[in-house]
Each structure stands twice: as C-alpha cells, then as structure tokens.
Amino acid sequence: MGIPARAPERVDEVIARVLGASRREGLSVEVAMKLWTMIIEWSIQYEERLMGEKAPKGDQSASGGDKHT
C-alpha cells in the first residue's frame, strides 16, 4: 500500500477522539489514554512485522508511546 504503519498524525487523531469520548462519558482519561496508546503501539508493531522489509518507514520520533503519557 505504501503507507507506513506509524502515522503520527493519525495516532494523534485517534487519541484526541478517545479522550473526547472519555470526558463525554465520564470515564478515566488517564486509563483511556494508557489503554489506547498500548493498543495503537501493539497494532503498529504488528503491521510492521506483517509488512517486514516492505514496510515504508514512518516518523520514528513517536515510537514507544511516550508522546502521550
């Protein structure tokens, strides 16, 4: 597909939606943030493993999930 698994803009978009939904529903923003950051990071790593050497490289500065914690 030519799209890197790690797309920081997309990660930020998803996290923003999750945080908005958490606030709206009265859920713990901290728990939602940690949970979704883990899910996103796992998904990125999984996609990169599936794509192997064919994987286009995204912005590596956001790796590790520390950006949102």
Buried (B, 14 or more C-beta within 10 A) or exposed (E): EEEBBBBBEBBEEBBEEBBEEBEEEEEEEEEBBBEBBEEBBEEBEEBBEEBEEEBEEBEEEBBEBEEBE
